[in-house]
């Protein structure tokens, strides 16, 4: 998922393939956009861009392979 302002600015729509860059062990991936989130009435994030992952994907991308869920608690 990405935030609504980023989706509007980039033109991404649900189902699109979106390139993502991370500071984790997997520096670049492509994912399918499955949702768009809005915060408050305006969705204003003061210029920030947010990307959301399910827990297993976040662990793999940001913590590296071989990390199990117990190591992340």
N, CA, C and O atoms as a Tinker XYZ file with bonds, in Angstrom:
   292  protein
     1  N      0.838000   -1.180000    0.000000    73     2
     2  CA     0.000000    0.000000    0.000000    64     1     3
     3  C      0.885000    1.245000    0.000000    63     2     4     5
     4  O      2.004000    1.234000    0.512000    81     3
     5  N      0.360000    2.304000   -0.580000    73     3     6
     6  CA     1.012000    3.603000   -0.493000    64     5     7
     7  C     -0.023000    4.636000   -0.060000    63     6     8     9
     8  O     -1.225000    4.369000   -0.078000    81     7
     9  N      0.449000    5.803000    0.325000    73     7    10
    10  CA    -0.467000    6.854000    0.751000    64     9    11
    11  C     -1.128000    7.515000   -0.452000    63    10    12    13
    12  O     -0.598000    7.481000   -1.562000    81    11
    13  N     -2.292000    8.116000   -0.218000    73    11    14
    14  CA    -3.111000    8.688000   -1.280000    64    13    15
    15  C     -2.398000    9.820000   -2.028000    63    14    16    17
    16  O     -2.533000    9.927000   -3.246000    81    15
    17  N     -1.653000   10.652000   -1.330000    73    15    18
    18  CA    -0.969000   11.770000   -1.991000    64    17    19
    19  C      0.108000   11.263000   -2.954000    63    18    20    21
    20  O      0.274000   11.810000   -4.044000    81    19
    21  N      0.838000   10.218000   -2.549000    73    19    22
    22  CA     1.843000    9.637000   -3.439000    64    21    23
    23  C      1.170000    9.016000   -4.658000    63    22    24    25
    24  O      1.663000    9.153000   -5.777000    81    23
    25  N      0.054000    8.338000   -4.449000    73    23    26
    26  CA    -0.676000    7.738000   -5.570000    64    25    27
    27  C     -1.137000    8.816000   -6.541000    63    26    28    29
    28  O     -1.018000    8.651000   -7.755000    81    27
    29  N     -1.667000    9.928000   -6.010000    73    27    30
    30  CA    -2.115000   11.018000   -6.875000    64    29    31
    31  C     -0.944000   11.641000   -7.640000    63    30    32    33
    32  O     -1.052000   11.926000   -8.833000    81    31
    33  N      0.172000   11.847000   -6.939000    73    31    34
    34  CA     1.335000   12.505000   -7.555000    64    33    35
    35  C      1.974000   11.630000   -8.633000    63    34    36    37
    36  O      2.427000   12.140000   -9.658000    81    35
    37  N      2.013000   10.320000   -8.406000    73    35    38
    38  CA     2.706000    9.420000   -9.335000    64    37    39
    39  C      1.788000    8.803000  -10.382000    63    38    40    41
    40  O      2.247000    8.329000  -11.421000    81    39
    41  N      0.492000    8.811000  -10.101000    73    39    42
    42  CA    -0.449000    8.186000  -11.027000    64    41    43
    43  C     -0.609000    6.689000  -10.827000    63    42    44    45
    44  O     -1.288000    6.032000  -11.615000    81    43
    45  N      0.008000    6.135000   -9.782000    73    43    46
    46  CA    -0.139000    4.699000   -9.529000    64    45    47
    47  C     -1.567000    4.372000   -9.148000    63    46    48    49
    48  O     -2.225000    5.122000   -8.427000    81    47
    49  N     -2.037000    3.229000   -9.649000    73    47    50
    50  CA    -3.366000    2.725000   -9.337000    64    49    51
    51  C     -3.249000    1.301000   -8.832000    63    50    52    53
    52  O     -2.264000    0.615000   -9.108000    81    51
    53  N     -4.252000    0.859000   -8.094000    73    51    54
    54  CA    -4.256000   -0.510000   -7.583000    64    53    55
    55  C     -4.058000   -1.473000   -8.748000    63    54    56    57
    56  O     -4.704000   -1.356000   -9.789000    81    55
    57  N     -3.155000   -2.422000   -8.550000    73    55    58
    58  CA    -2.813000   -3.401000   -9.586000    64    57    59
    59  C     -1.523000   -3.069000  -10.318000    63    58    60    61
    60  O     -0.936000   -3.939000  -10.962000    81    59
    61  N     -1.074000   -1.820000  -10.228000    73    59    62
    62  CA     0.186000   -1.419000  -10.870000    64    61    63
    63  C      1.383000   -2.054000  -10.163000    63    62    64    65
    64  O      1.325000   -2.372000   -8.975000    81    63
    65  N      2.451000   -2.228000  -10.907000    73    63    66
    66  CA     3.724000   -2.642000  -10.330000    64    65    67
    67  C      4.479000   -1.381000   -9.939000    63    66    68    69
    68  O      4.660000   -0.469000  -10.747000    81    67
    69  N      4.919000   -1.346000   -8.678000    73    67    70
    70  CA     5.556000   -0.152000   -8.132000    64    69    71
    71  C      6.980000   -0.501000   -7.699000    63    70    72    73
    72  O      7.163000   -1.440000   -6.924000    81    71
    73  N      7.998000    0.229000   -8.177000    73    71    74
    74  CA     9.365000   -0.005000   -7.708000    64    73    75
    75  C      9.539000    0.598000   -6.316000    63    74    76    77
    76  O      9.052000    1.694000   -6.039000    81    75
    77  N     10.227000   -0.117000   -5.456000    73    75    78
    78  CA    10.468000    0.328000   -4.083000    64    77    79
    79  C     11.952000    0.244000   -3.779000    63    78    80    81
    80  O     12.618000   -0.711000   -4.177000    81    79
    81  N     12.465000    1.227000   -3.085000    73    79    82
    82  CA    13.867000    1.258000   -2.683000    64    81    83
    83  C     13.918000    1.224000   -1.170000    63    82    84    85
    84  O     13.165000    1.934000   -0.504000    81    83
    85  N     14.811000    0.393000   -0.617000    73    83    86
    86  CA    14.905000    0.200000    0.822000    64    85    87
    87  C     16.348000    0.346000    1.281000    63    86    88    89
    88  O     17.281000    0.124000    0.509000    81    87
    89  N     16.520000    0.715000    2.521000    73    87    90
    90  CA    17.860000    0.742000    3.103000    64    89    91
    91  C     18.210000   -0.606000    3.714000    63    90    92    93
    92  O     19.292000   -0.762000    4.280000    81    91
    93  N     17.324000   -1.575000    3.610000    73    91    94
    94  CA    17.554000   -2.911000    4.158000    64    93    95
    95  C     18.408000   -3.755000    3.240000    63    94    96    97
    96  O     18.937000   -3.260000    2.245000    81    95
    97  N     18.548000   -5.041000    3.571000    73    95    98
    98  CA    19.392000   -5.958000    2.807000    64    97    99
    99  C     18.928000   -6.173000    1.362000    63    98   100   101
   100  O     19.734000   -6.540000    0.507000    81    99
   101  N     17.661000   -5.952000    1.084000    73    99   102
   102  CA    17.132000   -6.048000   -0.275000    64   101   103
   103  C     16.897000   -4.610000   -0.743000    63   102   104   105
   104  O     15.858000   -4.031000   -0.428000    81   103
   105  N     17.842000   -4.019000   -1.491000    73   103   106
   106  CA    17.778000   -2.591000   -1.782000    64   105   107
   107  C     16.691000   -2.154000   -2.759000    63   106   108   109
   108  O     16.220000   -1.019000   -2.684000    81   107
   109  N     16.285000   -3.032000   -3.671000    73   107   110
   110  CA    15.264000   -2.627000   -4.656000    64   109   111
   111  C     14.380000   -3.818000   -4.967000    63   110   112   113
   112  O     14.865000   -4.912000   -5.253000    81   111
   113  N     13.081000   -3.592000   -4.906000    73   111   114
   114  CA    12.108000   -4.624000   -5.250000    64   113   115
   115  C     10.984000   -3.973000   -6.041000    63   114   116   117
   116  O     10.854000   -2.750000   -6.073000    81   115
   117  N     10.189000   -4.797000   -6.665000    73   115   118
   118  CA     8.973000   -4.328000   -7.307000    64   117   119
   119  C      7.826000   -5.077000   -6.674000    63   118   120   121
   120  O      7.902000   -6.286000   -6.457000    81   119
   121  N      6.757000   -4.349000   -6.376000    73   119   122
   122  CA     5.600000   -4.970000   -5.761000    64   121   123
   123  C      4.324000   -4.519000   -6.438000    63   122   124   125
   124  O      4.291000   -3.491000   -7.116000    81   123
   125  N      3.275000   -5.302000   -6.247000    73   123   126
   126  CA     1.972000   -4.938000   -6.783000    64   125   127
   127  C      1.255000   -4.046000   -5.789000    63   126   128   129
   128  O      1.169000   -4.378000   -4.607000    81   127
   129  N      0.749000   -2.939000   -6.245000    73   127   130
   130  CA     0.006000   -2.021000   -5.395000    64   129   131
   131  C     -1.359000   -2.639000   -5.110000    63   130   132   133
   132  O     -2.150000   -2.871000   -6.024000    81   131
   133  N     -1.623000   -2.902000   -3.830000    73   131   134
   134  CA    -2.872000   -3.567000   -3.446000    64   133   135
   135  C     -3.812000   -2.665000   -2.656000    63   134   136   137
   136  O     -4.940000   -3.055000   -2.356000    81   135
   137  N     -3.354000   -1.460000   -2.316000    73   135   138
   138  CA    -4.223000   -0.560000   -1.578000    64   137   139
   139  C     -3.644000    0.835000   -1.499000    63   138   140   141
   140  O     -2.450000    1.046000   -1.713000    81   139
   141  N     -4.521000    1.797000   -1.182000    73   139   142
   142  CA    -4.124000    3.196000   -1.023000    64   141   143
   143  C     -4.721000    3.686000    0.289000    63   142   144   145
   144  O     -5.919000    3.529000    0.527000    81   143
   145  N     -3.887000    4.282000    1.142000    73   143   146
   146  CA    -4.323000    4.732000    2.467000    64   145   147
   147  C     -4.377000    6.253000    2.527000    63   146   148   149
   148  O     -3.532000    6.935000    1.947000    81   147
   149  N     -5.367000    6.776000    3.228000    73   147   150
   150  CA    -5.475000    8.222000    3.435000    64   149   151
   151  C     -5.505000    8.493000    4.930000    63   150   152   153
   152  O     -6.159000    7.775000    5.687000    81   151
   153  N     -4.800000    9.524000    5.346000    73   151   154
   154  CA    -4.742000    9.914000    6.745000    64   153   155
   155  C     -5.513000   11.204000    6.945000    63   154   156   157
   156  O     -5.219000   12.212000    6.303000    81   155
   157  N     -6.485000   11.181000    7.819000    73   155   158
   158  CA    -7.272000   12.369000    8.086000    64   157   159
   159  C     -8.104000   12.769000    6.880000    63   158   160   161
   160  O     -8.260000   12.005000    5.928000    81   159
   161  N     -8.629000   13.975000    6.942000    73   159   162
   162  CA    -9.486000   14.466000    5.862000    64   161   163
   163  C     -8.705000   14.846000    4.613000    63   162   164   165
   164  O     -9.214000   14.720000    3.500000    81   163
   165  N     -7.469000   15.312000    4.791000    73   163   166
   166  CA    -6.702000   15.817000    3.649000    64   165   167
   167  C     -5.687000   14.819000    3.123000    63   166   168   169
   168  O     -5.285000   14.913000    1.964000    81   167
   169  N     -5.261000   13.867000    3.940000    73   167   170
   170  CA    -4.211000   12.946000    3.524000    64   169   171
   171  C     -2.842000   13.592000    3.513000    63   170   172   173
   172  O     -1.884000   13.001000    3.015000    81   171
   173  N     -2.731000   14.800000    4.056000    73   171   174
   174  CA    -1.478000   15.552000    4.026000    64   173   175
   175  C     -0.443000   14.927000    4.961000    63   174   176   177
   176  O     -0.690000   14.776000    6.157000    81   175
   177  N      0.703000   14.571000    4.416000    73   175   178
   178  CA     1.808000   13.992000    5.187000    64   177   179
   179  C      3.014000   14.922000    5.204000    63   178   180   181
   180  O      4.123000   14.491000    5.522000    81   179
   181  N      2.811000   16.185000    4.869000    73   179   182
   182  CA     3.853000   17.215000    4.872000    64   181   183
   183  C      5.050000   16.758000    4.024000    63   182   184   185
   184  O      6.202000   16.928000    4.422000    81   183
   185  N      4.763000   16.181000    2.862000    73   183   186
   186  CA     5.810000   15.801000    1.927000    64   185   187
   187  C      6.350000   14.394000    2.085000    63   186   188   189
   188  O      7.124000   13.935000    1.244000    81   187
   189  N      5.961000   13.700000    3.141000    73   187   190
   190  CA     6.446000   12.332000    3.346000    64   189   191
   191  C      5.733000   11.373000    2.389000    63   190   192   193
   192  O      4.615000   11.639000    1.949000    81   191
   193  N      6.382000   10.278000    2.079000    73   191   194
   194  CA     5.787000    9.197000    1.311000    64   193   195
   195  C      5.771000    7.969000    2.199000    63   194   196   197
   196  O      6.788000    7.637000    2.808000    81   195
   197  N      4.639000    7.289000    2.285000    73   195   198
   198  CA     4.537000    6.095000    3.117000    64   197   199
   199  C      4.261000    4.876000    2.263000    63   198   200   201
   200  O      3.476000    4.918000    1.315000    81   199
   201  N      4.923000    3.793000    2.618000    73   199   202
   202  CA     4.701000    2.498000    1.995000    64   201   203
   203  C      4.408000    1.515000    3.112000    63   202   204   205
   204  O      5.084000    1.532000    4.141000    81   203
   205  N      3.418000    0.664000    2.930000    73   203   206
   206  CA     3.009000   -0.290000    3.951000    64   205   207
   207  C      3.244000   -1.701000    3.440000    63   206   208   209
   208  O      3.021000   -1.989000    2.264000    81   207
   209  N      3.701000   -2.589000    4.335000    73   207   210
   210  CA     3.924000   -3.989000    3.995000    64   209   211
   211  C      3.226000   -4.870000    5.016000    63   210   212   213
   212  O      3.008000   -4.458000    6.155000    81   211
   213  N      2.872000   -6.090000    4.606000    73   211   214
   214  CA     2.452000   -7.060000    5.609000    64   213   215
   215  C      3.701000   -7.466000    6.389000    63   214   216   217
   216  O      4.819000   -7.265000    5.914000    81   215
   217  N      3.523000   -8.032000    7.575000    73   215   218
   218  CA     4.651000   -8.314000    8.466000    64   217   219
   219  C      5.708000   -9.221000    7.836000    63   218   220   221
   220  O      6.888000   -8.880000    7.908000    81   219
   221  N      5.356000  -10.363000    7.218000    73   219   222
   222  CA     6.407000  -11.217000    6.637000    64   221   223
   223  C      7.230000  -10.505000    5.558000    63   222   224   225
   224  O      8.445000  -10.689000    5.486000    81   223
   225  N      6.586000   -9.705000    4.732000    73   223   226
   226  CA     7.310000   -8.984000    3.678000    64   225   227
   227  C      8.227000   -7.938000    4.284000    63   226   228   229
   228  O      9.374000   -7.805000    3.857000    81   227
   229  N      7.747000   -7.192000    5.269000    73   227   230
   230  CA     8.584000   -6.184000    5.934000    64   229   231
   231  C      9.800000   -6.843000    6.573000    63   230   232   233
   232  O     10.910000   -6.320000    6.466000    81   231
   233  N      9.613000   -7.962000    7.223000    73   231   234
   234  CA    10.737000   -8.662000    7.859000    64   233   235
   235  C     11.761000   -9.102000    6.823000    63   234   236   237
   236  O     12.965000   -8.965000    7.041000    81   235
   237  N     11.289000   -9.630000    5.695000    73   235   238
   238  CA    12.208000  -10.100000    4.656000    64   237   239
   239  C     12.970000   -8.940000    4.034000    63   238   240   241
   240  O     14.183000   -9.023000    3.841000    81   239
   241  N     12.263000   -7.856000    3.718000    73   239   242
   242  CA    12.899000   -6.733000    3.038000    64   241   243
   243  C     13.786000   -5.899000    3.950000    63   242   244   245
   244  O     14.857000   -5.459000    3.532000    81   243
   245  N     13.361000   -5.677000    5.176000    73   243   246
   246  CA    14.067000   -4.751000    6.055000    64   245   247
   247  C     15.024000   -5.432000    7.023000    63   246   248   249
   248  O     15.980000   -4.810000    7.486000    81   247
   249  N     14.780000   -6.700000    7.335000    73   247   250
   250  CA    15.645000   -7.399000    8.278000    64   249   251
   251  C     16.518000   -8.456000    7.627000    63   250   252   253
   252  O     17.492000   -8.911000    8.227000    81   251
   253  N     16.182000   -8.850000    6.414000    73   251   254
   254  CA    16.987000   -9.837000    5.698000    64   253   255
   255  C     16.422000  -11.235000    5.825000    63   254   256   257
   256  O     15.668000  -11.538000    6.750000    81   255
   257  N     16.795000  -12.076000    4.888000    73   255   258
   258  CA    16.298000  -13.449000    4.897000    64   257   259
   259  C     16.860000  -14.188000    6.102000    63   258   260   261
   260  O     17.915000  -13.840000    6.631000    81   259
   261  N     16.134000  -15.210000    6.521000    73   259   262
   262  CA    16.570000  -16.001000    7.665000    64   261   263
   263  C     16.076000  -15.473000    8.993000    63   262   264   265
   264  O     16.271000  -16.122000   10.021000    81   263
   265  N     15.436000  -14.303000    8.999000    73   263   266
   266  CA    14.905000  -13.761000   10.248000    64   265   267
   267  C     13.527000  -14.374000   10.469000    63   266   268   269
   268  O     12.674000  -14.322000    9.582000    81   267
   269  N     13.308000  -14.946000   11.633000    73   267   270
   270  CA    11.976000  -15.431000   11.919000    64   269   271
   271  C     11.235000  -14.424000   12.777000    63   270   272   273
   272  O     11.830000  -13.474000   13.286000    81   271
   273  N      9.954000  -14.629000   12.935000    73   271   274
   274  CA     9.146000  -13.646000   13.644000    64   273   275
   275  C      9.569000  -13.494000   15.097000    63   274   276   277
   276  O      9.403000  -12.411000   15.658000    81   275
   277  N     10.106000  -14.524000   15.729000    73   275   278
   278  CA    10.551000  -14.423000   17.126000    64   277   279
   279  C     11.712000  -13.454000   17.265000    63   278   280   281
   280  O     11.858000  -12.812000   18.305000    81   279
   281  N     12.538000  -13.337000   16.239000    73   279   282
   282  CA    13.685000  -12.429000   16.303000    64   281   283
   283  C     13.271000  -10.976000   16.172000    63   282   284   285
   284  O     14.071000  -10.077000   16.432000    81   283
   285  N     12.044000  -10.738000   15.777000    73   283   286
   286  CA    11.583000   -9.364000   15.531000    64   285   287
   287  C     10.765000   -8.798000   16.683000    63   286   288   289
   288  O     10.280000   -7.670000   16.601000    81   287
   289  N     10.606000   -9.570000   17.755000    73   287   290
   290  CA     9.794000   -9.106000   18.883000    64   289   291
   291  C     10.624000   -8.361000   19.888000    63   290   292
   292  O     10.099000   -7.900000   20.902000    81   291
